[in-house]
Each structure stands twice: as structure tokens, then as C-alpha cells.
Amino acid sequence: MFELMDEWGPEKVVTVNHQRSGMQGVLVIDNTARGPGKGGTRMRADLTVQEVARLARVMTWKWAAVDLYQGGAKAGIRFDPASPRKEEALRAFARMLRNEVPSEYVFGLDMGLAEQDAAILCDELGDRGAATGTPAALGGVAYDALGVTGHGVAEAVDAATTHCELDDRRVVIQGFGAVGHATARRLDELGYRVVAVSTAAGAVHAPDGLDVAELLALREEHGDALVDHASGTRLEAGQELMLETGVLVPAAQQGVLHAGNADDVRARLVVEGANLPTDEAARQQLAARGVTVVPDFIANAGGIIAAAFGMRDRYSPFGVEVEQIIPTVTERMRANTRTVLETAERSDTLPHAAAGALARERVREAMRLRGQLPPT
Ligand SMILES: NC(=O)c1ccc[n+]([C@@H]2O[C@H](COP(=O)([O-])OP(=O)(O)OC[C@H]3O[C@@H](n4cnc5c(N)ncnc54)[C@H](O)[C@@H]3O)[C@@H](O)[C@H]2O)c1
């Protein structure tokens, strides 16, 4: 486990082994220089300590990049989330981490965990603030239903088009799930023309603009098959990435833009709604052709801004103050997008590198002020 450690963290790794249920788990507290550790809790049968450590580090950079005062952490439970003994595993995990939770880490939702699991974790520790992501009936917030991440992606699009002085308000969105549909909804409100959307079932294209209200209603009714019912030209999934447009928002899967297809992208601006939709080679090729890419951990940070409200209000008798979330996401996403694009221009680097450097600088400064850096 020592090979996971470097100059940034992790500060603490706790592993637990519950023989009765076969549950094994790990908590990785990566770096708390800017605030207490916060990041989701995942459950997967093949979970590894390395995976949790990597995700905890990602959280360190994400919190710092959006300039919120939380540290990076993540917890993982090696157990089948479909098992009828899930609750037993969750309760054992919570009990075995009672020294760390909630003083050093607060549970949250990630792969394999749902709102009710967050409620179980709180119940086991007898502490309402032991987890965020609890059901609305317990004072929590349904982030996906609110569409905060997609709302934030749309605000990032708008801030970036302003920064790049891009007049072309056509947008193509890959993926019409939790992120994609909320991005479309907000961009429509902001006066953009959504010319194509896709799901795993295929894509639909209308150069003069799709009817977003119709798409949202069709999603409710048909899910991914909405593309078979929407008015517009039907395309194969993937073709939408190469359409003529001002803005492209990949909001489905990772690795969709790579060395092999980046030169065929006709958008002027790519805003990453999904995690890791471009690789380094694609970003270099796009930059060489003057295409700006807004990094995922800036553009899709709406959810973590909302999670910060969950953290702040988790003991509040008023519940999470939902009405503050959307205006804050709007304001933060615009400011962060501007800051990163301006920093990238000033330092003549790509936005991904500029955002990473900014996050590292903030964490290092916090470590310096706390006297955590080694003597020079
Ligand atoms: N939900 C969030 O709050 C959140 C926050 C940050 C990042 N993300 C990232 O955003 C991405 C999407 O997440 P989501 O929550 O919207 O997922 P989701 O499962 O709700 O939706 C995924 C959408 O992508 C579509 N899709 C899958 N494969 C496709 C393909 N090959 N071509 C076109 N469309 C395809 C699906 O049909 C679906 O419409 C993921 O990378 C996720 O990690 C999500």
C-alpha cells in the first residue's frame, strides 16, 4: 500500500474485513489540506484499493479546481451490490469505520449505492450527518432529478462561447441521460439551438434545431429509444460527433474522441460533460485546429457543488436548501470556466493542463500555510 503514497497523499488508508458477511472495504483519505475528506462511497464485487486511491486523488483535484473547501477522499466496499445481504455489508462497513466517520470522512453515493443505502449508513452510526445523498424524505436532495450536473455543463458552454466569442449557437449533445438531457434543457432556455442528440440506440439530427421539449417528453416515455420517435434525421450513434456545429458536448462515455477521429470534429468548442471523453492526443489535435476543450472536472462539477450543499446542510432541520443550489452552480460554473480558459491562454497551455496546475497550486498553498510541506 505504501506505493500508493506520494507528496500529496494519501494521508490515511483504512482497510476493513468483515468475516461473517465476506465484506471487505477501504477508506482512502487523500489530502485534507483544504478541508475534510469528501467523495462518494462505491460498492463493486471486484473493487480494488488502487481504484479507490485513484478516485480519492481525483477528488482532491476536483474540490480544489472548483475552489470549494473540502479534501479528497473516497470509500469502497468489495461486495456484490445485487446481493440480498447488501444491508448487512453496509452496516458492517459503517460500524468498522466509526472512528473516522463523520469526523474525517462522510459517506456519499457512487456506483453500487442508492439513496436508501445512505440512509442505512446513517442509521447504523446513529448519526444523521454520517452520509450525504440520503432520500428527500430524510432531508436529502435528488441531485439527478434536479439535473444539476447538466445545468452546470450548459452554463460552462455559455461562459465558454462568450470567452471564445463564438457566435454559432448550434449544439450537438452525445448522450441523453442524467447529464445530457439536463444540458439540453438548460441550453434551450439559454437560446441555443440543439441540432443533434444521441443515446446508445442512435442519434437524431435536425440542422434547424430539434424540439427540446419534445425530446424531454419522449425520454420520459421511451428512454434511450427516444431517437426512434423524435422528428429529425436518424443517424447511427457516433456520427453526431462529426456534425457541423458550433459546440459539441460529449455527455455519454469516456474515450469517444481520440487520435483516430479528432481531426474530423467540426465543432469550434468541445465541452466535456462525461468523464474523460477526450484523450491527450485528441486534445492536442483539436487545439492545433483552434478547437477549445473545456475539461470534464470543470464542466461537469455541478454535482460536486450540489454535494457541498449536502455536506453543509446535512444536520440542518430545514433539510438541504435546494433553492440555493441552481443559482450557485450557475455562478460557480461560469466563474470557473472563465478562470481556466483565461489561465490557459495566459500560460499558453491547454485548458486541462491549466486546470490541473491551478488545482495543484491551491492544494500546495494550503499545505504550505498549515506547515505540512517538508523543510527545504
Ligand atoms: N450524473 C452525474 O451527475 C455526473 C456527474 C459527473 C460526471 N458524469 C459523467 O457523465 C457521463 C454520463 O453520465 P449520466 O449520469 O448522464 O449517465 P446516464 O446513464 O444517465 O446516461 C448515459 C447516456 O449516454 C447514452 N450513451 C451510452 N453510450 C452511448 C454511445 N455510444 N453513444 C451515444 N450515447 C450513448 C445512454 O444511452 C444515455 O442516454 C458519465 O461519463 C458520467 O461519469 C455524470
The ligand as an ORCA input file, in Angstrom:
! r2SCAN-3c Opt
* xyz 0 1
  N     -24.759     12.064    -13.288
  C     -23.880     12.971    -12.867
  O     -24.189     13.815    -12.019
  C     -22.482     13.004    -13.416
  C     -21.556     13.889    -12.830
  C     -20.276     13.992    -13.374
  C     -19.943     13.202    -14.477
  N     -20.842     12.344    -15.010
  C     -20.426     11.568    -16.202
  O     -21.269     11.890    -17.301
  C     -21.420     10.755    -18.150
  C     -22.890     10.445    -18.323
  O     -23.459     10.199    -17.047
  P     -25.031     10.110    -16.810
  O     -25.223     10.154    -15.341
  O     -25.732     11.089    -17.682
  O     -25.313      8.625    -17.314
  P     -26.720      8.011    -17.749
  O     -26.534      6.545    -17.626
  O     -27.846      8.686    -17.067
  O     -26.823      8.390    -19.310
  C     -25.893      7.989    -20.266
  C     -26.443      8.353    -21.643
  O     -25.443      8.085    -22.630
  C     -26.017      7.302    -23.652
  N     -24.973      6.512    -24.333
  C     -24.310      5.426    -23.886
  N     -23.457      5.007    -24.819
  C     -23.588      5.831    -25.883
  C     -22.969      5.913    -27.137
  N     -22.046      5.046    -27.532
  N     -23.337      6.916    -27.977
  C     -24.272      7.800    -27.615
  N     -24.888      7.782    -26.411
  C     -24.548      6.803    -25.568
  C     -27.053      6.473    -22.948
  O     -27.979      5.939    -23.867
  C     -27.658      7.534    -22.045
  O     -28.539      8.358    -22.756
  C     -20.571      9.671    -17.491
  O     -19.266      9.781    -18.026
  C     -20.539     10.075    -16.037
  O     -19.414      9.556    -15.368
  C     -22.106     12.224    -14.508
*
